Amino acid sequence: MVSRKNEVVLVCAMIGTVLAFLAADGLDAPPGIASSVLVFVGAILPMVINNYLDASSDS
């Protein structure tokens, strides 16, 4: 059984990978922008979403 947190991280990592690829190849953005998109969407955003969902389920 996969936990909700793992599902959120997996979905965000997949979306982040696609967006980073599109930023790098589709928009010809510099490598730093594509890397930043991947870090934000793939790592920071899942933490924010999980913290929000944990806080809303506690109340």
C-alpha positions in Angstrom: 0.0 0.0 0.0 1.4 3.4 -1.0 0.9 6.2 1.4 -0.6 9.6 0.4 2.8 11.3 1.0 4.6 9.0 -1.4 1.9 9.5 -4.0 2.2 13.3 -3.7 6.0 13.1 -4.0 5.8 10.7 -7.0 3.3 12.9 -8.9 5.2 16.1 -8.2 8.5 14.5 -9.3 7.0 13.3 -12.5 5.5 16.7 -13.2 8.7 18.5 -12.3 10.7 16.3 -14.6 8.3 17.0 -17.5 8.3 20.8 -16.8 12.1 20.9 -16.5 12.5 19.0 -19.8 10.0 21.4 -21.5 11.8 24.4 -20.0 15.2 23.2 -21.2 14.2 22.0 -24.7 10.9 23.6 -25.5 11.6 27.1 -24.2 15.4 27.1 -24.6 15.7 28.3 -21.0 19.2 28.3 -19.4 20.1 25.1 -17.5 19.8 26.9 -14.1 16.1 27.7 -14.8 15.3 24.1 -15.8 17.1 22.8 -12.7 15.3 25.3 -10.5 11.9 24.2 -11.9 12.9 20.6 -11.1 14.0 21.4 -7.6 10.9 23.5 -6.8 8.2 21.3 -8.3 9.9 18.0 -7.5 11.2 18.7 -3.9 9.8 21.8 -2.4 6.2 21.7 -3.6 5.6 18.1 -2.3 6.7 19.2 1.2 4.4 22.2 1.1 1.4 20.1 -0.1 2.0 17.3 2.5 2.4 19.8 5.3 -0.9 21.5 4.3 -2.7 18.2 4.0 -1.3 17.1 7.4 -2.4 20.3 9.0 -5.9 20.2 7.5 -6.4 16.6 8.6 -5.4 17.3 12.2 -8.1 20.0 12.7 
